[in-house]
Amino acid sequence: MNTSRSTPFAPTLRLLVCASVCAWRAWAAGTSEVVVANIATRGFDVFVRTPAPPAVCALQVFLDDDGTVAAEDVAIERQPLTTGPTVGDDYARRCAERLSRASLTAAGNTLFRVTDAEPDTPYFIRVAVDGTPWPDTGLHEVHTLPAAEWRVTTHQLVVDVSRPGDGWVGTLAAPGAVAPLLAVCGDGTPTNTSFFFNLADLADTLGAPYTPAPGALLDFRLYGRAGALPTQRALVYAAPSSNDAAVATLTTELTPLLRLLIASAVQTVCEPAPGDYFYFGGEEITCRLTQTVVTQVDTQLVAYGWSGAGDVPVSGRTTAFTFLLNTDSTVDWRWRTNFWVEVVADHGTVDLASGWYRSGAGLAATATPDAEWLFREWSGLAGGSDPLTAFTVTAPGALQAGFDPVLAPGGGGMPEWWLTQSGLVGADRASDADPDGDGMSNASEWQADTSPTNRLSDLRITAMAKNGGTVNLTWRGGREARQIVEMLEDNLAAGAWKPFTTNLPPTDLVGTCNVQLEGKPRVFFRIRAER
């Protein structure tokens, strides 16, 4: 058998039942089915509908229900779904057929035809779509019909959907018939909008010619665009008024298809999902959102209603509504975009909270510094050195208020807040004061990140231990300053201090290092700090 290659599809299985041998089996949410149709004395058709063209689609036919004996005498052909030639010259007709076959295949429609079968014989089939079997367990039985009796009348039914399209597949099932009939219509031309069903091909479970009873409901089921749910309508069977066997009776049923277009910026929370849908007139349609707020990191979409055309009201604010479809209609779900604004204000406050703000919103913010701090500038979503700023939200981001400390006079960068935090008041706040009497001024204590009120918190070398040609240095200091150990050889008065080791913050309160003294008759050490 032939196979086609396209987008892979991995279905899941569920079961629908129609008549005694007709198989309607859905793989995924009603858009994927297997239909056994057109059962005759010498064969049958198997129609496979998937959301997208499968990469591999195969039909197997067996003579036993265990699937061990293949039906080697039957022919299995993959049929091109086509609506037949349209008006025009031969080239135009061939182009129309080619386009029709391509569009029907792209919609996920596959048709297998089984011929050369034996009359009144059970066959067992399995369909495999991209490695997933149908049925999921066992095989499906199809029983060919006995030799058909001669029909004294022929009734042909044309179902006109009044909608040119890329191609439609339709099935017509009758109560008491062994299987539905299958037909194709629609090739993009306005003259080809009808399905042709020859009711003479209907048979009962015994293979005898079958004619529906007057008033019987015929189930007409239509498959349209890829991924769209099938739509169906019950047709009331009307017996032909004439029993003249010499002339076939032809009747037409007009069942216009209506188009419903669903649009949404968010694809995954709409029922039905965004796309084109076709329904028969008078059908009740429910549209809803399963989620009204969709957050993607720092961007948020919030549903605020819908707009419509046709039978859909012009606008509404609900997240679900129902209407009767009697004309082509449109639903456009509306979404508002919010952006996350992160407000950052170290050493101060901003009168604007972090949060979600609507795109295009105009915001204002005022920065207030903490005590002994000064506002410097805005950065991020706004700029400038004025504590009051205004900006428009066009993207997610941060609004950063920058502050600088108030510095003590003559303190070499020593901030006033540090003196306050240390509990110093009055004369003890002077930069050259030494409140704890450890020999380090307030300015030096700040530089070394040591405490001005604890004489055991200072920057100094606390021990030297010589071991052969090596000396071990130990010192203490703060955590947030860069510590630099320097060495000088020989002449303390005229020599040059050179850095020996450097500790980067955060540093340990107690530090150590080893120094090689080979060839150095006299060495001096000192430690200093920088911020």
C-alpha positions as CSV (number, residue, x, y, z in Angstrom):
1,M,0.0,0.0,0.0
2,N,1.1,3.6,-0.5
3,T,1.9,6.0,2.3
4,S,2.3,9.8,2.5
5,R,4.7,11.8,4.5
6,S,3.9,15.0,6.4
7,T,3.7,16.3,10.0
8,P,3.7,13.5,12.6
9,F,0.6,13.0,14.7
10,A,0.6,11.0,18.0
11,P,-3.1,10.3,18.7
12,T,-4.9,8.9,21.7
13,L,-8.0,6.6,21.3
14,R,-11.7,6.8,22.2
15,L,-14.7,5.0,20.8
16,L,-17.8,6.2,19.0
17,V,-20.4,3.7,17.5
18,C,-22.6,4.0,14.4
19,A,-24.9,1.2,13.2
20,S,-23.6,-2.4,13.3
21,V,-20.4,-2.3,11.2
22,C,-19.8,1.5,10.7
23,A,-16.7,2.5,12.8
24,W,-16.5,6.0,14.1
25,R,-13.4,6.1,16.3
26,A,-11.9,9.3,17.6
27,W,-8.2,9.7,18.4
28,A,-8.2,13.2,19.8
29,A,-11.0,15.5,20.9
30,G,-13.4,14.5,18.1
31,T,-11.2,15.7,15.3
32,S,-9.6,12.4,14.4
33,E,-11.8,9.5,13.4
34,V,-11.9,6.2,11.4
35,V,-15.0,5.6,9.4
36,V,-15.8,2.4,7.5
37,A,-18.1,3.3,4.7
38,N,-19.5,2.2,1.3
39,I,-19.5,-1.5,2.2
40,A,-20.4,-3.5,-0.9
41,T,-20.2,-7.1,-2.0
42,R,-16.6,-6.9,-3.2
43,G,-15.1,-4.3,-0.9
44,F,-15.4,-1.3,1.3
45,D,-13.8,2.1,2.1
46,V,-11.9,3.2,5.2
47,F,-11.7,6.9,5.8
48,V,-9.1,8.2,8.3
49,R,-9.4,11.8,9.6
50,T,-6.5,13.3,11.6
51,P,-5.8,16.8,12.8
52,A,-2.8,17.0,10.4
53,P,-1.5,14.8,7.6
54,P,0.2,11.8,9.2
55,A,3.7,10.9,8.3
56,V,2.7,7.2,8.1
57,C,-0.8,5.9,7.6
58,A,-1.3,2.2,6.8
59,L,-4.3,-0.2,6.6
60,Q,-4.0,-3.9,7.2
61,V,-6.7,-6.5,6.3
62,F,-6.8,-10.0,7.8
63,L,-8.9,-13.1,7.4
64,D,-8.9,-13.9,11.2
65,D,-9.7,-11.9,14.3
66,D,-6.2,-12.7,15.7
67,G,-4.5,-10.8,12.9
68,T,-2.3,-13.8,11.9
69,V,-3.6,-14.5,8.4
70,A,-3.3,-11.6,6.0
71,A,-6.0,-11.2,3.3
72,E,-3.5,-11.4,0.5
73,D,-6.2,-11.6,-2.3
74,V,-7.7,-8.2,-1.6
75,A,-6.3,-5.1,-3.1
76,I,-5.7,-2.1,-0.8
77,E,-5.3,1.2,-2.5
78,R,-4.8,4.7,-1.1
79,Q,-7.4,6.7,-3.0
80,P,-6.9,10.3,-4.0
81,L,-9.8,12.3,-2.5
82,T,-11.1,14.4,-5.3
83,T,-14.3,16.1,-6.2
84,G,-14.0,15.3,-9.9
85,P,-13.6,17.6,-12.9
86,T,-15.3,21.0,-13.0
87,V,-16.3,23.1,-16.0
88,G,-13.5,24.4,-18.2
89,D,-10.9,23.0,-20.5
90,D,-8.8,19.9,-19.7
91,Y,-5.9,21.8,-18.2
92,A,-8.2,23.8,-15.9
93,R,-9.9,20.6,-14.7
94,R,-6.6,18.9,-14.0
95,C,-5.4,21.9,-12.0
96,A,-8.7,22.0,-10.1
97,E,-8.4,18.3,-9.3
98,R,-4.8,18.6,-8.2
99,L,-5.5,21.6,-5.9
100,S,-8.5,19.8,-4.5
101,R,-6.5,16.6,-3.7
102,A,-3.8,18.7,-2.1
103,S,-6.2,20.7,0.1
104,L,-8.1,17.6,1.2
105,T,-4.9,15.8,2.1
106,A,-3.6,18.8,3.9
107,A,-6.8,18.8,6.0
108,G,-5.8,15.4,7.3
109,N,-8.1,13.3,5.2
110,T,-6.9,9.8,4.0
111,L,-9.1,7.3,2.1
112,F,-8.3,3.6,1.6
113,R,-10.3,1.5,-0.8
114,V,-10.4,-2.3,-0.4
115,T,-11.4,-4.3,-3.5
116,D,-11.4,-7.9,-4.8
117,A,-12.9,-9.0,-1.5
118,E,-15.2,-12.1,-1.3
119,P,-19.0,-11.5,-1.0
120,D,-20.6,-12.2,2.4
121,T,-17.2,-12.6,4.1
122,P,-15.9,-11.2,7.4
123,Y,-12.6,-9.3,7.2
124,F,-10.7,-7.8,10.1
125,I,-8.8,-4.5,9.8
126,R,-6.3,-2.4,11.7
127,V,-5.3,1.2,10.9
128,A,-1.9,2.5,12.1
129,V,-1.3,6.2,12.2
130,D,2.3,7.2,13.0
131,G,2.7,4.0,15.0
132,T,-0.6,4.3,17.0
133,P,-3.1,1.5,16.1
134,W,-6.8,1.6,15.7
135,P,-8.4,-0.1,17.4
136,D,-6.0,0.2,20.3
137,T,-6.7,-3.5,21.1
138,G,-7.8,-6.3,18.8
139,L,-9.2,-5.8,15.2
140,H,-12.3,-4.2,13.7
141,E,-14.6,-6.6,11.8
142,V,-16.0,-5.6,8.4
143,H,-18.5,-8.0,6.8
144,T,-18.9,-7.6,3.0
145,L,-22.4,-7.9,1.7
146,P,-24.1,-10.9,0.0
147,A,-24.8,-10.6,-3.7
148,A,-27.1,-7.6,-4.1
149,E,-30.6,-7.9,-5.3
150,W,-31.8,-6.0,-8.3
151,R,-33.3,-2.6,-7.4
152,V,-36.4,-1.5,-9.1
153,T,-35.9,2.1,-8.3
154,T,-32.8,4.3,-7.9
155,H,-32.9,7.3,-5.5
156,Q,-30.1,9.8,-5.7
157,L,-29.7,12.5,-3.1
158,V,-27.7,15.7,-3.5
159,V,-26.8,17.6,-0.4
160,D,-25.9,21.2,-1.2
161,V,-23.9,23.0,1.5
162,S,-23.8,26.2,-0.5
163,R,-20.2,26.9,0.5
164,P,-17.2,26.6,-1.8
165,G,-14.2,25.5,0.1
166,D,-10.9,23.8,-0.1
167,G,-12.7,20.5,0.0
168,W,-15.3,18.8,2.1
169,V,-15.7,15.1,3.0
170,G,-19.2,14.0,4.0
171,T,-20.8,10.8,5.3
172,L,-24.5,9.9,5.3
173,A,-25.7,7.2,7.7
174,A,-29.3,5.8,7.7
175,P,-30.9,3.9,10.6
176,G,-30.8,0.2,9.7
177,A,-28.2,0.5,7.0
178,V,-25.0,-1.5,7.5
179,A,-22.6,1.4,6.9
180,P,-22.7,5.1,5.8
181,L,-22.1,6.4,2.4
182,L,-19.1,8.7,1.8
183,A,-18.8,11.6,-0.7
184,V,-16.5,14.5,-1.4
185,C,-17.3,18.1,-2.6
186,G,-15.7,21.5,-2.8
187,D,-12.7,22.4,-4.9
188,G,-12.7,26.2,-4.5
189,T,-15.1,26.8,-7.3
190,P,-18.6,28.2,-6.5
191,T,-20.3,25.6,-8.7
192,N,-19.1,22.6,-6.7
193,T,-20.8,22.8,-3.3
194,S,-22.8,19.6,-3.3
195,F,-22.4,16.0,-2.1
196,F,-23.8,13.3,-4.3
197,F,-25.1,10.2,-2.5
198,N,-26.6,7.2,-4.4
199,L,-29.0,5.8,-1.9
200,A,-29.1,2.6,-4.1
201,D,-25.8,1.7,-2.5
202,L,-27.4,1.4,0.9
203,A,-27.8,-2.1,2.2
204,D,-29.1,-3.7,5.4
205,T,-27.0,-6.1,7.6
206,L,-28.1,-9.0,5.4
207,G,-26.9,-7.3,2.2
208,A,-30.3,-6.7,0.9
209,P,-31.2,-3.4,-0.8
210,Y,-32.2,-0.9,1.9
211,T,-34.5,2.0,1.6
212,P,-35.1,4.3,4.6
213,A,-38.6,4.6,5.9
214,P,-40.3,7.9,5.0
215,G,-39.5,10.4,7.8
216,A,-36.4,8.5,8.9
217,L,-33.6,10.7,10.1
218,L,-30.4,10.5,8.0
219,D,-27.2,11.5,9.9
220,F,-25.2,13.8,7.6
221,R,-21.7,14.4,9.0
222,L,-19.2,16.8,7.4
223,Y,-15.4,17.2,7.8
224,G,-13.9,20.5,6.9
225,R,-10.6,22.2,7.5
226,A,-7.7,20.7,9.3
227,G,-8.1,20.6,13.1
228,A,-11.8,21.7,12.9
229,L,-14.4,19.6,14.7
230,P,-16.8,17.8,12.3
231,T,-20.3,19.2,12.1
232,Q,-23.5,17.2,11.5
233,R,-27.1,17.6,10.7
234,A,-30.2,15.3,10.7
235,L,-31.9,15.1,7.4
236,V,-35.5,13.9,7.1
237,Y,-35.8,11.2,4.4
238,A,-38.6,11.8,1.9
239,A,-39.5,8.9,-0.3
240,P,-39.5,9.8,-4.1
241,S,-42.8,10.5,-5.5
242,S,-42.2,8.3,-8.5
243,N,-41.4,4.6,-8.7
244,D,-40.5,4.7,-12.4
245,A,-37.6,2.3,-12.7
246,A,-36.5,3.7,-16.0
247,V,-35.6,7.1,-14.6
248,A,-33.5,7.7,-11.5
249,T,-35.1,10.0,-8.9
250,L,-32.9,12.9,-8.0
251,T,-33.7,15.1,-5.0
252,T,-31.8,18.0,-3.5
253,E,-31.4,18.9,0.2
254,L,-30.2,22.4,0.9
255,T,-28.2,22.6,4.1
256,P,-26.1,25.8,4.0
257,L,-22.9,25.8,5.9
258,L,-22.1,28.9,8.0
259,R,-18.7,30.2,8.8
260,L,-17.6,31.1,12.3
261,L,-14.2,32.9,12.7
262,I,-12.6,32.8,16.2
263,A,-9.7,35.3,16.8
264,S,-7.6,35.7,19.9
265,A,-4.2,36.9,20.8
266,V,-3.9,33.9,23.2
267,Q,-4.4,30.6,21.4
268,T,-4.6,28.0,24.2
269,V,-7.4,29.2,26.4
270,C,-10.3,29.6,23.9
271,E,-13.0,27.1,23.2
272,P,-13.4,26.8,20.3
273,A,-9.7,27.5,19.6
274,P,-8.9,30.4,17.2
275,G,-9.5,29.5,13.6
276,D,-12.2,29.0,10.9
277,Y,-15.2,26.8,11.7
278,F,-18.2,25.7,9.7
279,Y,-21.6,24.8,11.1
280,F,-25.0,24.2,9.8
281,G,-27.5,27.0,10.3
282,G,-29.5,27.1,13.6
283,E,-26.8,25.4,15.6
284,E,-26.2,26.6,19.2
285,I,-22.6,27.7,19.7
286,T,-21.0,28.3,23.0
287,C,-17.7,30.3,23.2
288,R,-15.7,30.5,26.3
289,L,-12.3,31.3,27.9
290,T,-10.9,28.7,30.2
291,Q,-8.4,31.2,31.6
292,T,-8.8,35.0,31.8
293,V,-5.3,35.9,33.0
294,V,-2.2,34.5,31.2
295,T,1.1,35.4,32.7
296,Q,4.4,35.0,30.9
297,V,7.2,35.9,33.2
298,D,7.0,39.8,33.3
299,T,4.1,40.2,30.7
300,Q,0.5,39.5,31.5
301,L,-2.5,39.3,29.2
302,V,-5.9,39.9,30.8
303,A,-9.2,39.2,29.0
304,Y,-11.7,42.0,29.0
305,G,-14.4,40.7,26.8
306,W,-15.0,40.2,23.1
307,S,-16.3,41.9,20.0
308,G,-18.4,40.2,17.4
309,A,-20.1,40.4,14.0
310,G,-23.0,38.5,12.4
311,D,-25.0,36.7,15.0
312,V,-22.5,37.5,17.7
313,P,-23.3,40.7,19.6
314,V,-21.1,43.7,18.8
315,S,-19.4,43.6,22.2
316,G,-19.6,42.0,25.6
317,R,-17.6,41.7,28.8
318,T,-18.3,38.1,29.8
319,T,-15.9,35.2,29.4
320,A,-18.5,32.8,28.1
321,F,-21.6,33.3,25.9
322,T,-24.0,31.2,23.8
323,F,-25.7,32.2,20.5
324,L,-27.6,30.7,17.6
325,L,-25.6,30.7,14.4
326,N,-27.8,31.7,11.4
327,T,-25.3,33.9,9.5
328,D,-21.6,34.0,9.0
329,S,-20.2,35.4,12.2
330,T,-17.0,36.5,14.0
331,V,-15.8,36.3,17.6
332,D,-12.7,38.4,18.5
333,W,-11.6,37.8,22.1
334,R,-10.0,41.0,23.5
335,W,-6.9,41.1,25.7
336,R,-5.2,43.8,27.6
337,T,-1.4,43.7,28.1
338,N,0.0,44.4,31.5
339,F,3.7,44.7,32.3
340,W,5.5,44.1,35.6
341,V,7.1,47.2,37.1
342,E,9.7,46.4,39.8
343,V,10.3,49.5,42.1
344,V,13.7,49.5,43.8
345,A,14.7,52.0,46.4
346,D,17.6,51.1,48.7
347,H,18.1,53.8,51.4
348,G,14.8,55.5,50.6
349,T,11.2,55.0,49.6
350,V,9.1,55.5,46.5
351,D,5.4,56.2,46.6
352,L,4.7,53.7,43.8
353,A,4.4,50.0,44.6
354,S,5.8,47.2,42.5
355,G,3.1,45.4,40.5
356,W,1.3,44.9,37.2
357,Y,0.5,48.0,35.2
358,R,-1.4,48.3,32.0
359,S,0.6,49.0,28.8
360,G,0.3,52.6,27.9
361,A,-0.5,53.7,31.5
362,G,1.0,57.0,32.7
363,L,2.6,56.7,36.1
364,A,4.2,59.2,38.5
365,A,6.5,58.5,41.4
366,T,8.2,60.5,44.1
367,A,11.4,59.3,45.8
368,T,12.1,60.2,49.5
369,P,15.6,59.5,50.9
370,D,16.2,58.0,54.3
371,A,17.7,60.2,57.0
372,E,21.3,61.1,56.2
373,W,20.8,60.2,52.6
374,L,20.3,62.3,49.4
375,F,18.3,61.4,46.3
376,R,20.7,61.1,43.3
377,E,18.8,60.0,40.2
378,W,16.3,57.7,38.5
379,S,17.3,54.8,36.3
380,G,15.6,52.0,34.4
381,L,12.1,52.9,33.2
382,A,12.6,56.6,34.1
383,G,15.6,59.0,34.3
384,G,16.5,62.4,35.7
385,S,17.6,63.9,39.0
386,D,14.3,65.3,40.1
387,P,12.8,63.3,42.9
388,L,9.4,63.5,41.1
389,T,9.2,61.6,37.8
390,A,6.5,60.6,35.3
391,F,6.7,57.9,32.6
392,T,4.6,55.8,30.3
393,V,4.6,52.0,30.7
394,T,5.7,50.5,27.4
395,A,7.6,47.4,28.5
396,P,8.4,45.5,31.7
397,G,11.3,46.6,33.8
398,A,12.6,48.2,37.0
399,L,12.2,51.8,38.3
400,Q,15.3,52.4,40.3
401,A,15.7,55.3,42.7
402,G,19.3,56.0,43.5
403,F,20.5,57.6,46.7
404,D,23.9,58.9,48.0
405,P,24.9,59.1,51.7
406,V,25.5,62.5,53.4
407,L,29.3,62.6,54.0
408,A,30.9,63.9,57.2
409,P,33.1,66.9,56.6
410,G,36.8,66.0,56.2
411,G,36.0,62.3,56.8
412,G,37.5,61.0,53.5
413,G,34.2,59.6,52.4
414,M,32.9,58.6,55.9
415,P,29.1,58.8,55.8
416,E,27.0,60.4,58.5
417,W,24.7,57.4,58.7
418,W,27.7,55.2,59.8
419,L,28.5,57.5,62.7
420,T,24.8,57.5,63.7
421,Q,24.6,53.7,63.4
422,S,27.7,53.4,65.6
423,G,26.0,55.5,68.3
424,L,28.3,58.5,68.2
425,V,27.1,61.9,69.2
426,G,28.6,65.4,69.7
427,A,32.4,65.6,69.5
428,D,32.8,61.9,69.1
429,R,31.4,62.2,65.6
430,A,34.5,64.2,64.4
431,S,36.5,62.5,61.7
432,D,39.7,62.7,63.8
433,A,38.1,61.6,67.1
434,D,39.0,58.2,68.6
435,P,36.1,57.3,70.9
436,D,37.3,53.8,71.8
437,G,40.9,54.9,72.3
438,D,42.4,52.1,70.0
439,G,44.7,54.6,68.2
440,M,42.4,54.7,65.1
441,S,40.4,57.8,64.2
442,N,36.8,57.6,63.1
443,A,37.9,58.2,59.5
444,S,40.4,55.3,59.8
445,E,37.8,53.0,61.4
446,W,35.5,53.6,58.5
447,Q,38.2,53.0,56.0
448,A,39.0,49.7,57.6
449,D,35.4,48.7,58.3
450,T,36.1,48.4,62.0
451,S,34.1,49.6,65.0
452,P,34.8,53.1,66.4
453,T,33.4,52.1,69.8
454,N,35.2,48.8,70.3
455,R,38.9,49.0,71.0
456,L,39.3,45.3,70.1
457,S,38.0,46.0,66.6
458,D,40.8,47.6,64.7
459,L,43.2,47.0,61.8
460,R,46.6,45.8,63.0
461,I,49.1,42.9,62.7
462,T,48.6,40.9,65.8
463,A,51.3,38.2,65.6
464,M,54.4,37.1,63.7
465,A,55.8,33.6,64.1
466,K,59.1,32.6,62.4
467,N,59.7,29.0,61.3
468,G,63.0,28.6,59.6
469,G,63.1,30.8,56.5
470,T,59.4,31.5,56.7
471,V,57.4,33.9,58.9
472,N,53.7,33.6,59.5
473,L,51.7,36.9,59.8
474,T,48.4,37.2,61.6
475,W,46.2,40.3,61.6
476,R,42.6,41.4,62.3
477,G,40.3,43.9,60.7
478,G,36.8,44.4,59.2
479,R,34.9,42.6,56.5
480,E,33.9,45.2,53.9
481,A,37.3,46.8,53.2
482,R,40.1,45.6,50.9
483,Q,43.1,44.6,53.1
484,I,46.6,45.1,51.7
485,V,49.7,43.6,53.5
486,E,52.9,45.4,52.5
487,M,56.6,44.6,53.0
488,L,59.7,46.7,53.1
489,E,63.3,45.3,53.0
490,D,66.4,46.6,54.9
491,N,66.0,50.4,55.3
492,L,62.8,51.5,57.0
493,A,63.6,55.2,56.5
494,A,64.5,55.2,52.8
495,G,62.9,52.0,51.5
496,A,59.7,51.6,49.4
497,W,56.7,49.6,50.7
498,K,55.6,47.0,48.3
499,P,52.2,45.1,48.4
500,F,52.7,41.4,49.3
501,T,49.2,40.1,49.6
502,T,45.7,41.5,49.2
503,N,42.4,40.3,50.6
504,L,39.2,41.3,48.8
505,P,35.9,41.8,50.7
506,P,34.1,40.1,52.3
507,T,37.2,39.2,54.3
508,D,37.6,37.2,57.5
509,L,37.9,39.1,60.7
510,V,41.3,37.3,61.3
511,G,43.7,36.9,58.4
512,T,47.0,35.1,57.9
513,C,49.7,34.6,55.3
514,N,53.3,33.1,55.0
515,V,56.3,35.1,53.9
516,Q,59.6,33.6,52.6
517,L,62.6,35.4,54.2
518,E,65.5,33.6,52.3
519,G,68.1,36.3,51.3
520,K,66.3,39.1,53.3
521,P,68.4,40.1,56.3
522,R,65.8,42.6,57.6
523,V,62.1,42.9,56.7
524,F,59.3,45.2,57.9
525,F,55.5,44.5,57.5
526,R,52.5,46.7,57.7
527,I,48.8,46.5,56.8
528,R,46.4,49.1,55.4
529,A,42.8,49.1,54.1
530,E,40.9,50.8,51.3
531,R,37.2,51.3,50.5
